[in-house]
């Protein structure tokens, strides 16, 4: 949010107090170990009298892990302290603090913070000896906003009330330097431009679809191409102005009397993400079968067991391998969502049906959400036990959006969480293998939580508690490595409960492109696995869009056919769609030794499977803005076709790149324009790549070592080592001579 009116003035109704100088710098002991504490008056102290009636800001620096520095800025330290995110990687004593005439230094290994004494305020951060950013004059601010400060239409007291953000009168902000040529990425799943410079971004989860500025997965973490990242450790509303208010700075602000953030060292994007996910949590291993094709009933279509079987049998007859069948909302009776009971009118024998699906070697996923509609038999049970979120007057919070009279399960109440989990365990015992955890974004703030949590902070954090409750059920029932969600909403730490999908897109080329931008931003926010609705959700795609989206969707970690009011089986479009589906499902199955290993590596490094070009080629200045292509793992470049005529323009970094589909080698370091039929797209192997190639094209979970071959591509030299791990956990390292080109 914007507080200033140009460079010199503040907006009407805003009173600004800035850290003006580092008056005192002292070493201290923090929960992280050694640290620094700095007293920063809001006026330069010229005489003793200036210390009277003068607010100060207190900044504490500490280090919870190597290459990570915590910065906490407080106005009134005795005000209510809001908990930040869970930080499983926070240790103790990673920093070394010292103070001299030159100022204070906190050394956290690859990252060093320096605070200069006196005025002007000057806090800087060095990565491997090079200054990457800092907090300078008028950067740390405590802002008071008058209640009647209506700045713009839809904004009262600088709060976006139409988005449900509660009004506040006090805010803390920090501004970090934005260098010449510096680019900012991340902040969750954002569907606008990949580079966030010039944007205002509100970290506030919303159910807004992919064609809006809202996001299902809001993450207050940004990554810079200058070798560092920043996490704002506040699960509430965080408002960013990224070179959009102060054009030389990235500003982030929160309500209240304190602001805490972490600076995280690189210098490469991969190293930043590795440290960030080590701090906030990494994705666990997901089962190999989940990489296969997921086929859905779609949302509002009519279906029963006969319909489901007709889809599955026809897919098999056409040699289109399916791994997971998904039942969307109407597996339960209308108006009863969620009661976790199969609609007996269309599924009279759910136990037998699930057994029959398992006999066809399928896993089963069912749709759920965290809401209990008034007609559900569970509503009164949950209400009587105090398991539903309440208003301040003690009444149950309800509204009629989505489900008539729906209420929210209060996951801050351990008994409510256990009760909700018991309903899911019954489904798992019945034969359900995984859950699509839909919704969890429109969480009200005019409520009281069982554990006394701040309603503003619970708005974004709710999805974390919801997904964790479901994930725990699957881990308990299926074991580590077999639990997988298909989740829509998330915030910081949500990457530890995969998989996430991109939400409600429309069935157009433009929406296909915005979906990819969302996935790339999410990858730069620490999420290792990602999917989306092939063909788009809203509306019915024409055959061209469906075929182009199929090729794109099957070149990712996870792939699902799903829509709203129409089926997404390929023969519903045309016979060529069947051929395209066959080509790319078979290709993905053969790529499984490569893809599965990339996924395993993501669980130990934090580097995602789908990667923006700048992540793999951070030293190539041409890739900074690229958001219509991506790297699938470390060795494959994918450029989806977003044009009805099949034209696609993309960039190849330097070196000899080889088409995986045709075997043609071309020289990189330049842009290319190609035209592709529906059964093709630019899919290039990186120079010198050695890609393990599986022997089966009918399923994702097979013995990758049996019949494995290594495809060696031009552009490399010497011997290469490739590790392949089969779904049973057997890992072997293979070597290949890059001079023996096989393609």
LINQUI-V566097 format. One record per pair of residues at least 4 apart in sequence whose C-alpha atoms are under 7 Angstrom apart, sorted by the first residue. I is the first residue (numbers start at 1). J is the second residue. If there is no record, write none. Layout:
i:j
I:J
I:J
//
This chain:
i:j
1:158
1:239
1:240
1:241
2:245
3:10
3:11
3:14
4:9
4:10
4:11
5:9
5:10
5:11
10:14
12:149
13:145
13:146
13:149
14:143
14:144
14:145
14:146
15:143
15:144
15:145
16:141
16:142
16:143
16:144
17:42
17:141
17:142
17:143
18:42
18:138
18:139
18:140
18:141
18:142
19:40
19:41
19:42
19:57
19:121
19:138
19:140
19:141
20:40
20:41
20:42
20:43
20:44
20:119
20:120
20:121
20:137
21:40
21:41
21:44
21:118
21:119
21:120
21:121
22:38
22:39
22:40
22:116
22:117
22:118
22:119
22:121
23:39
23:40
23:41
23:117
23:118
24:38
24:39
25:36
25:37
25:38
25:39
25:104
26:36
26:37
26:38
26:99
27:35
27:36
27:37
27:97
27:98
27:99
28:34
28:35
28:36
28:37
29:33
29:34
29:35
30:34
30:35
30:62
31:92
32:62
32:63
32:64
32:91
32:92
32:93
33:62
33:92
33:93
33:94
33:95
34:62
34:93
34:95
34:96
34:97
35:61
35:62
35:97
35:106
36:60
36:61
36:62
36:97
37:59
37:60
37:61
38:58
38:59
38:60
39:56
39:57
39:58
39:59
40:56
40:57
40:58
41:55
41:56
41:57
42:54
42:55
42:56
44:119
45:50
45:51
46:50
56:75
57:73
57:74
57:75
58:73
58:74
58:75
59:71
59:72
59:73
59:74
60:71
60:72
60:73
61:69
61:70
61:71
61:72
62:69
62:70
62:71
62:95
63:68
63:69
63:70
63:93
63:94
63:95
63:108
64:68
64:69
64:90
64:91
64:92
64:93
64:94
65:90
65:91
65:94
66:94
66:108
66:109
67:108
67:109
67:110
67:111
67:264
67:265
68:108
68:111
68:262
68:263
68:264
68:265
69:108
69:262
69:263
69:264
70:261
70:262
70:263
71:260
71:261
71:262
72:259
72:260
72:261
73:258
73:259
73:260
74:257
74:258
74:259
75:257
75:258
76:257
79:257
84:233
84:234
84:235
85:233
85:234
85:235
86:280
87:279
87:280
88:279
88:280
88:281
89:278
89:279
89:280
90:279
94:108
95:106
95:107
95:108
96:106
96:107
96:108
97:105
97:106
97:107
98:104
98:105
98:106
99:103
99:104
99:105
100:104
102:116
102:117
103:115
103:116
103:117
104:114
104:115
104:116
105:113
105:114
105:115
106:112
106:113
106:114
107:111
107:112
107:113
108:112
110:127
110:128
110:265
111:125
111:126
111:127
111:128
111:265
112:125
112:126
112:127
113:124
113:125
113:126
114:123
114:124
114:125
115:122
115:123
115:124
116:122
116:123
120:137
121:136
121:137
122:135
122:136
122:137
123:134
123:135
123:136
124:131
124:133
124:134
124:135
125:131
125:132
125:133
125:134
126:130
126:131
126:132
127:131
127:132
127:265
127:267
132:226
132:227
133:176
133:177
134:176
134:177
135:139
135:175
135:176
135:177
139:174
139:175
140:173
140:174
140:175
141:172
141:173
141:174
142:171
142:172
142:173
143:170
143:171
143:172
144:169
144:170
144:171
145:149
145:157
145:169
145:170
146:157
146:169
147:157
147:169
148:156
148:157
149:156
149:157
150:155
150:156
150:157
151:155
151:156
151:158
154:160
154:161
154:162
155:159
155:160
155:161
156:160
156:161
157:167
157:168
159:165
159:166
159:167
160:164
160:165
161:165
161:166
166:445
166:456
168:255
170:255
170:256
170:257
171:253
171:254
171:255
171:256
171:257
172:253
172:254
172:255
172:256
172:257
172:258
172:259
173:251
173:252
173:253
173:254
174:251
174:252
174:253
175:249
175:250
175:251
175:252
176:249
176:250
176:251
177:248
177:249
177:250
178:182
178:248
178:249
178:250
179:248
182:224
182:225
182:226
183:195
183:197
183:224
183:225
184:195
184:196
184:197
184:222
184:223
184:224
184:225
185:194
185:195
185:196
185:222
185:223
185:224
185:521
185:524
186:221
186:222
186:223
186:521
186:522
186:524
186:525
187:218
187:219
187:220
187:221
187:222
187:525
188:217
188:218
188:219
188:521
188:522
188:525
189:215
189:217
189:218
189:518
189:519
189:521
189:522
190:215
190:518
190:521
191:210
191:211
191:213
191:514
191:515
191:517
191:518
192:213
192:514
192:517
193:517
194:517
194:521
194:625
194:627
195:625
196:242
197:242
197:243
198:242
198:243
198:244
199:241
199:242
199:244
200:240
200:241
200:242
200:244
201:239
201:240
201:241
202:238
202:239
202:240
203:218
203:219
203:220
203:237
203:238
203:239
204:218
204:237
204:460
205:215
205:216
205:217
205:218
205:441
205:460
206:214
206:215
206:216
206:441
206:442
207:216
207:441
207:442
208:212
208:214
208:215
209:503
209:504
209:505
210:503
210:504
210:505
210:514
210:515
211:505
211:511
216:441
216:488
216:489
216:490
217:489
217:490
217:491
218:490
218:491
219:491
219:492
219:525
220:231
220:232
220:238
221:230
221:231
221:232
221:525
222:229
222:230
222:231
223:228
223:229
223:230
224:228
224:229
227:265
227:266
227:267
227:268
227:269
228:263
228:264
228:265
228:266
228:267
228:272
229:263
229:264
229:265
229:272
230:261
230:262
230:263
230:264
231:261
231:262
231:263
232:260
232:261
232:262
233:260
233:261
235:457
235:460
235:461
236:456
236:457
236:458
236:459
236:460
237:254
237:456
238:252
238:253
238:254
239:252
239:253
239:254
240:251
240:252
240:253
241:245
241:250
241:251
241:252
242:249
242:250
242:251
243:247
243:248
243:249
243:250
254:259
264:272
264:275
264:276
265:272
266:271
266:272
267:271
267:272
268:272
268:618
269:273
269:615
270:274
270:607
270:615
271:275
272:276
273:277
273:526
273:606
273:607
274:278
274:605
274:606
274:607
275:279
276:280
277:281
277:282
277:526
277:606
278:282
280:493
281:493
281:496
282:495
282:496
282:603
282:606
283:495
283:496
283:497
283:498
283:528
283:603
284:481
284:496
284:603
285:481
285:600
285:603
286:481
286:482
286:483
286:484
287:481
287:482
288:596
288:700
288:701
288:727
289:323
289:700
289:701
290:558
291:557
291:558
291:700
292:322
292:323
292:558
292:559
292:699
292:700
293:321
293:322
293:323
293:324
293:559
293:560
294:322
294:323
294:324
294:325
294:326
294:559
294:560
294:561
295:322
295:324
295:325
295:326
295:560
295:561
295:562
296:325
296:326
296:327
296:328
296:561
296:562
297:303
297:326
297:327
297:328
297:567
298:328
298:562
298:563
298:564
298:565
298:566
298:567
299:328
299:329
299:563
299:564
299:565
300:564
300:565
301:565
301:566
303:307
303:308
304:308
304:346
304:347
305:309
305:347
306:310
307:311
308:312
309:313
310:314
311:315
312:316
313:317
314:318
315:319
315:320
315:321
316:320
316:321
319:582
320:581
320:582
320:585
321:585
321:698
321:699
323:362
323:363
324:362
324:363
324:364
324:365
325:362
325:363
325:364
325:365
326:364
326:365
326:366
327:331
327:365
327:366
327:367
328:366
328:367
329:367
330:334
331:342
331:343
332:336
332:337
332:340
332:341
332:342
332:343
333:343
335:373
335:375
335:403
335:404
336:373
336:375
336:376
337:372
337:373
337:376
338:368
338:369
338:371
338:372
338:373
338:376
339:376
339:377
339:378
340:423
342:347
342:350
343:347
344:348
349:353
350:354
351:355
351:430
352:356
353:357
354:358
354:431
355:359
356:360
357:361
357:362
358:362
358:363
363:433
364:432
364:433
364:434
365:432
365:433
365:434
365:435
365:436
366:434
366:435
366:436
367:435
367:436
367:437
367:438
368:435
368:436
368:437
368:438
369:437
369:438
369:439
370:408
370:409
370:440
370:466
371:406
371:407
371:408
371:409
372:376
372:379
372:406
372:407
372:408
373:379
373:403
373:404
373:405
373:406
373:407
374:379
374:404
374:405
374:406
378:382
379:383
380:384
381:385
382:386
382:387
382:388
383:387
383:388
387:409
387:410
387:416
388:396
388:407
388:408
388:409
388:410
389:396
389:397
389:408
389:409
389:410
389:447
389:448
389:449
390:394
390:395
390:396
390:397
390:447
390:448
391:395
391:396
391:397
391:446
391:447
391:448
392:447
392:448
397:407
398:405
398:406
398:407
399:404
399:405
399:406
400:404
400:405
400:406
409:416
410:416
410:449
411:416
411:417
411:465
411:466
412:449
412:450
412:451
413:417
413:450
413:451
414:418
415:419
416:420
417:421
417:469
418:422
419:423
420:424
421:425
421:469
421:470
421:473
422:426
423:427
424:428
425:429
425:473
426:430
427:431
427:432
428:432
428:433
434:484
434:485
435:485
435:486
436:485
436:486
436:487
437:467
437:485
437:486
437:487
437:488
438:487
438:488
439:488
439:489
440:462
440:463
440:489
441:463
441:489
443:459
444:459
445:455
445:456
445:459
447:455
448:452
448:455
449:453
453:458
454:458
455:459
457:461
458:462
460:491
461:465
461:491
462:466
463:467
463:489
463:490
464:468
464:490
464:491
464:494
465:469
466:470
467:471
468:472
468:497
469:473
470:474
471:475
471:483
471:485
471:497
472:476
473:477
474:478
474:483
475:479
475:480
475:483
478:482
478:483
479:483
484:498
484:499
485:497
485:498
485:499
486:499
486:500
486:501
487:499
487:500
487:501
488:500
488:501
488:502
488:503
490:494
495:526
495:527
495:528
498:529
499:529
499:530
500:529
500:530
500:531
501:530
501:531
501:532
502:515
502:531
502:532
503:532
504:537
504:538
505:511
505:536
505:537
505:538
506:511
506:536
506:537
506:538
506:539
507:511
507:535
507:536
507:537
507:538
507:539
507:540
507:541
508:512
508:541
508:545
509:513
509:545
509:642
509:643
510:514
511:515
512:516
512:549
513:517
513:628
513:642
514:518
515:519
516:520
517:521
517:627
518:522
519:523
519:530
520:524
520:611
520:612
521:525
522:526
522:527
523:527
523:528
523:608
523:610
523:611
526:606
527:608
528:602
528:606
528:607
528:608
528:609
529:557
529:608
529:609
530:557
530:558
531:558
531:559
532:559
532:560
533:537
533:560
533:561
533:562
533:563
534:549
534:550
534:553
534:560
534:561
534:562
535:541
535:545
535:546
535:549
535:550
536:563
537:562
537:563
537:564
538:563
538:564
539:564
539:565
540:566
541:545
541:546
542:546
543:547
543:573
543:574
544:548
544:644
545:549
546:550
547:551
547:577
547:580
547:678
548:552
548:641
548:678
549:553
550:554
550:581
551:555
551:584
552:640
553:559
554:559
554:584
554:585
554:588
555:588
556:610
556:632
557:609
561:568
562:568
563:567
563:568
570:574
570:577
570:578
571:575
571:577
571:578
573:577
575:579
576:580
577:581
578:582
579:583
580:584
580:678
580:679
581:585
582:586
583:587
584:588
585:589
586:590
586:697
586:698
587:591
587:697
588:592
589:696
589:697
589:698
589:699
589:700
590:693
590:694
590:695
590:696
590:697
591:595
591:693
591:694
592:596
592:694
592:700
593:597
593:692
593:693
593:694
593:704
593:724
594:598
594:691
594:692
595:599
596:600
597:601
597:724
597:725
598:602
598:609
598:633
599:603
599:609
600:604
601:605
602:606
602:607
602:608
602:609
609:632
609:633
610:630
610:631
610:632
610:633
611:615
611:630
611:631
611:632
611:633
612:630
612:631
613:617
613:623
613:626
613:630
613:631
614:618
614:623
614:624
628:639
629:638
629:639
629:640
629:650
630:637
630:638
630:639
631:636
631:637
631:638
632:636
632:637
632:638
635:685
635:686
635:689
636:683
636:684
636:685
636:686
637:683
637:684
637:685
638:682
638:683
638:684
639:650
639:681
639:682
639:683
640:681
641:646
641:647
641:648
641:681
643:647
643:648
646:675
646:676
646:677
647:674
647:675
647:676
648:673
648:674
648:675
649:672
649:673
649:674
650:671
650:672
650:673
651:670
651:671
651:672
652:668
652:669
652:670
652:671
653:668
653:669
653:670
654:668
654:669
655:667
655:668
655:669
655:687
655:715
656:665
656:666
656:667
656:668
656:687
656:714
656:715
657:665
657:666
657:667
657:668
657:684
657:685
657:686
657:687
658:663
658:664
658:665
658:666
658:684
658:685
658:713
659:663
659:664
659:665
659:683
659:684
659:685
660:683
660:684
660:685
661:683
663:743
676:680
676:681
685:689
687:713
687:714
687:715
687:716
688:713
688:714
688:715
688:716
688:738
689:712
689:713
690:710
690:711
690:712
690:713
691:710
691:711
691:712
692:708
692:709
692:710
692:711
693:708
693:709
693:710
693:711
694:704
694:707
694:708
694:709
695:707
695:708
701:727
702:727
703:726
704:708
704:726
705:726
711:742
711:743
712:738
712:741
712:742
712:743
713:741
713:742
713:743
714:741
716:738
717:738
717:739
718:737
718:738
718:739
719:735
719:736
719:737
719:738
720:735
720:736
720:737
720:738
721:733
721:734
721:735
721:736
722:733
722:734
722:735
723:731
723:732
723:733
723:734
724:731
724:732
724:733
725:729
725:730
725:731
725:732
726:730
726:731
//
